[in-house]
Amino acid sequence: MKSLDTPYETLRLAEPSPGVAVVTLNRPEQYNAMTNSMFDELERVALALDDEDDCRVLVLTGAGKAFCAGYDLADADELPELGALGMLDQQERAARALLAVRSMRLPVLAAVNGPAAGGGLSLALAADIRLAATTAKFNAAFVRIGLSAGDLGASWLLTRLIGPAATSEICFTGRFVLPDEALRLGLVNRVSEPDTLLDDALSLAEAIVANSPGGVQLSKRALQANLEAASYAAALELENRGQALLTRSPDMPEALAAFKERRKPVFTGN
């Protein structure tokens, strides 16, 4: 991947296996708290990886003991002094980063290795799939610092993921959700031991890479778009177009031939 050659101040980028990129938030002494530099770099790396055809899955994780502690409160003193338009610019800068992650055509997995608080929770929610270590914990910390849980997509994503009642309780109290409850609620897909979390995420990523690139990408597009579909008929229309498009790809006849010949398919993604 060409993006591996780009230096980052707040992130580490690696390719542990073909087609799988791992982006590690790399401010461990600050529990990977978010800064404007991190927002800018998250947006940049998401756009860069999304533009690489050989990148098939992104895994997000954190260095050290935390996934992400949210916005760095060391920088928060200046926020009340920004003025309305200045604060709007700050919010939009952060929102662009998470929107870039959420909008990637390839699947995004969050390997939540420790606390995911505030904006860190929002970042985990922006992923398509979440795996949590037993050391992870989640909270919508916004109300504890005088802000709203309507931040960086949390109110939209969490409600759709676990329902409005559970979301309301978590957001109004700011309490922590531990891994077992997160699994029960559907906030995470799996819970792993800390020393196996990344390996488990990479195994899942490699299982995705084994499939048709176009099939995976259009599956993600359908799943995300149909969260907002106005009707069943509208959802079917989108699905029909996706299936018609994919039959024009050489990957479908290759998959059929491989099935008949009892071998693994070789997908090109063209």
Secondary structure, DSSP 8 states (H G I E B T S, - for coil): -GGGGS--SSEEEEEEETTEEEEEE--GGGTT-B-HHHHHHHHHHHHHHHT-TT--EEEEEESTT-SB-SB-GGGGGGGGGSHHHHHHHHHHHHHHHHHHHHT-SS-EEEEE-SEEETHHHHHHHHSSEEEEETT-EEE-GGGGGT--S--TTHHHHHHHHH-HHHHHHHHHH---B-HHHHHHHTS-SEEE-TTTHHHHHHHHHHHHHTS-HHHHHHHHHHHHHTTS-SSHHHHHHHHHHHHHHHTTSTHHHHHHHHHHHTS-------
